[in-house]
Amino acid sequence: MGLLDHKVALITGGAQGMGASHVRKFVEEGARVVIADILVEKGQSLADELGDVAAFVELDVTQAAAWDQVIARTESTFGPVDILVNNAGIDVMKKFVDFTEADVQKMFEVNFFSQFHGMQKILPSMQKAGGGSIVNISSDEGLRPTAGNAVYSASKFAVTGLTKAVA
């Protein structure tokens, strides 16, 4: 018997790296998992590898309306969502003076606004499930910034603040 038996999880950025490790561990613990990512081939491959306890859904986390479709697909596949892991994130590596406004906007869209949208949009599904858990992946940079990573740090500080405030 696993810690997550009979739970339904939605994991963003789940096609590779840390997200894929979350997916595998959740499945190992008994959850049914929807892998949401823009990396279609990798996400579908992971879902195929894991079998009927996993499904892949393409999701650009920056598009608020797309969250509604992914949540509806998750509910129709596995039922209401018990757990959301907001894992998707990016880092743009540049000197601070070289950042463009577009760079900053993109980083905040992926690292912060996607988590805001996910939290806000998932709540009705979690209410159907009788409650749930939201895990927002931030970074040490969201607690202690380092030189040379100002914009990433700012986006992760925003995630940490939002998470604490909503909790």
C-alpha positions in Angstrom: 0.0 0.0 0.0 1.4 3.4 -1.1 1.2 6.7 0.6 -0.7 8.1 -2.4 -3.1 5.2 -3.1 -6.3 6.4 -4.8 -5.0 10.0 -5.2 -5.0 11.9 -8.5 -2.0 14.1 -9.1 -1.4 16.7 -11.8 2.3 17.5 -12.3 3.5 20.3 -14.5 6.9 20.2 -16.1 6.6 16.4 -15.6 8.2 15.2 -18.8 11.8 15.4 -17.8 14.2 16.1 -15.0 12.9 16.8 -11.5 9.3 16.7 -12.8 9.7 13.2 -14.2 11.2 12.1 -10.9 8.1 13.5 -9.1 5.9 11.6 -11.6 7.7 8.3 -11.1 7.7 8.6 -7.3 4.0 9.5 -7.2 3.2 6.4 -9.3 5.4 4.3 -7.1 3.4 5.5 -4.1 0.1 4.6 -5.7 -1.1 7.8 -7.4 -2.6 8.2 -10.8 -0.8 11.0 -12.5 -1.3 13.4 -15.3 1.9 14.6 -16.8 1.4 18.2 -18.1 4.2 19.7 -20.2 5.0 21.4 -23.5 7.5 18.6 -24.3 5.0 16.3 -26.1 7.3 13.4 -27.1 9.1 13.1 -23.8 5.8 13.5 -21.8 4.0 10.9 -23.9 6.9 8.5 -23.7 7.0 8.7 -19.9 3.2 8.1 -19.8 3.5 5.1 -22.1 6.4 3.7 -19.9 4.2 4.0 -16.8 1.1 2.5 -18.2 -2.5 3.1 -17.3 -1.7 5.0 -14.1 -0.3 7.9 -16.0 -1.5 10.1 -18.9 0.1 12.9 -20.8 -1.6 16.2 -21.6 0.1 19.0 -23.4 0.1 22.2 -21.4 1.6 25.6 -21.8 1.4 26.6 -18.1 1.5 30.3 -19.1 -1.9 30.1 -20.7 -4.6 30.5 -18.1 -7.4 29.1 -20.3 -5.4 26.0 -21.1 -5.5 25.0 -17.4 -9.2 24.5 -17.6 -8.8 22.0 -20.4 -6.0 20.1 -18.6 -8.1 19.9 -15.4 -11.2 18.7 -17.3 -9.0 16.1 -19.0 -7.6 15.0 -15.7 -11.0 14.7 -14.2 -12.4 12.7 -17.1 -9.4 10.3 -17.1 -8.8 9.8 -13.4 -11.3 11.9 -11.4 -11.0 15.1 -9.4 -7.5 16.3 -8.6 -6.1 15.6 -5.1 -2.6 17.0 -5.6 -1.1 19.7 -7.8 2.7 19.9 -8.2 3.6 23.2 -9.9 7.0 22.2 -11.1 7.4 23.9 -14.5 10.0 26.6 -14.5 12.8 28.2 -16.5 15.9 30.2 -15.9 17.4 32.7 -18.4 21.1 33.0 -17.9 22.3 36.5 -18.7 24.1 39.4 -17.1 21.5 41.6 -15.4 22.3 44.5 -17.7 21.5 42.3 -20.7 18.0 41.3 -19.7 15.2 42.5 -21.9 11.7 43.2 -20.7 10.6 40.2 -22.7 13.1 38.0 -20.8 11.7 39.2 -17.5 8.1 38.7 -18.6 8.8 35.2 -19.9 10.5 34.2 -16.7 7.6 35.5 -14.5 5.0 34.0 -16.8 6.5 30.5 -16.4 7.9 30.7 -12.9 5.2 32.7 -11.1 2.0 33.3 -13.1 1.8 29.6 -14.1 1.7 28.7 -10.4 -0.8 31.4 -9.7 -3.1 30.1 -12.5 -2.6 26.5 -11.4 -3.5 27.2 -7.8 -6.5 29.3 -8.7 -7.9 26.9 -11.4 -7.3 23.7 -9.4 -9.3 24.6 -6.4 -12.8 23.6 -7.7 -11.5 20.2 -8.6 -9.9 19.8 -5.2 -13.2 20.8 -3.6 -14.9 18.0 -5.6 -12.2 15.6 -4.2 -12.9 16.7 -0.7 -9.6 18.7 -0.3 -6.1 18.4 -1.6 -2.5 19.5 -1.6 -0.7 22.0 -3.7 3.1 21.8 -3.9 4.7 24.8 -5.5 8.3 24.2 -6.5 10.4 27.2 -5.8 14.2 27.3 -5.3 16.8 28.2 -2.7 16.8 31.4 -4.8 13.4 32.1 -3.5 14.9 32.4 0.0 18.5 33.5 -0.6 19.3 35.3 -3.8 22.7 34.9 -5.4 24.7 37.3 -7.4 24.1 37.0 -11.1 20.6 35.5 -10.8 18.5 38.5 -9.9 15.5 38.0 -12.2 15.2 34.2 -11.5 15.5 35.0 -7.7 12.8 37.6 -7.9 10.5 35.2 -9.7 11.1 32.5 -7.1 10.7 35.0 -4.2 7.3 35.7 -5.7 6.4 32.0 -5.7 7.5 31.7 -2.1 5.4 34.7 -1.1 2.3 33.6 -3.0 2.5 30.1 -1.5 2.8 31.4 2.0 0.0 33.9 1.6 -2.4 31.4 0.0 -1.6 28.7 2.6 
